């Protein structure tokens, strides 16, 4: 395994070391694409904290986003999870998302 592959794995696990970030991943897995306000309302966390957590999740490549006017919508990065299944040999649906 190369150093860059190990760094990518560390980045992923760092992205999942927080209850708010795990709650966001669970929410997005269940509800699909959502904006910060929707996520914050559902998981019961301040918008500023959700925004910070999403920044970390984006850096970890766990979520993607698209802009629609003044709103940004976030969703799970399916390309990443498909690749991660091969790399980590995890069943993400049982470990993280449910």
N, C-alpha and C positions, 0 to 999 in steps of 0.2 A: 504494500500500500504506500502510495506516495505521500509526501508531506502535505501537499495541497488537499488530497482526499481526507487525510486525518483532520486538517484544519476545518474542512467543510463539515465533517461529522461533529467536531467540537462545537462549531457554530450552531448546528441543529439542536444538539442537546442543551446548549445554553439558552436557546430560544424556548425550551420547554421546562425551564427550571423556576417557573413562577405560576402561582395559582390563577392570576388574572389571564396570563397568556394561554394557559391550558383551557380556561373557561371560554376564551375567545375561539380557540381551535374547535372545541366541542360545539359551540354555538354555530360557527360557520359550517361545520360538518352536518349539523342538523337542519339549519335554516338556509344555507346557501349564501349567495352574495348579499351583503348588508353594508350600511354605512355606520359610522362611528356612533351616531345617536341611537340607532336601532340596537347595536351591540350593547352599549352602555345601559340602556333601559332594561334590556333583557337580563343581563348578568348582574345588574345592581351595583355598578361601579361608576365613578365620576368619569365624564367624557375625557378630561385631561389624562387620567390614568389609562383609559382605553387607548387613546392616541399614542401615548408613550409605549404601551405594550405592542401596538401594531407596528410601530417603528422597529422594534426589536424583531418581531416576527417577519417583517419584510426583509430585514438584514439577514435573517436566518433562512430566507427563501421558503418559508412555510406558508406565506400568504402572498397573493398578487393583488393588484388594485387597478381600477380604471376610473377615469374622471368623467363625470357627466355634468356639465355646467359647473356649478359651485360645489357639487357633492362628489365625494370619492367613495367608491364602493369596493369592498374587500371580499376576497374569496380565498378558499384554500388553493394552494398551488398544486394542482393535480399532477403536473409533470414532475414536480419534486417528489411527491409521495410515491409515484410509480417508480421513480429512480431509487428512492430510499428503500422501497420494499426489496429491491434487488441487492442493494448495498448492505442493509442492516438485517435482512431476513426476518423482519417483523411483520406481524399482521396489525397494521396501524389501526384498523377498525376496532380491534379488541383492546389494544394497549392504550391508545390516546383518545380516540374519538367517541367512544361510547361511555 
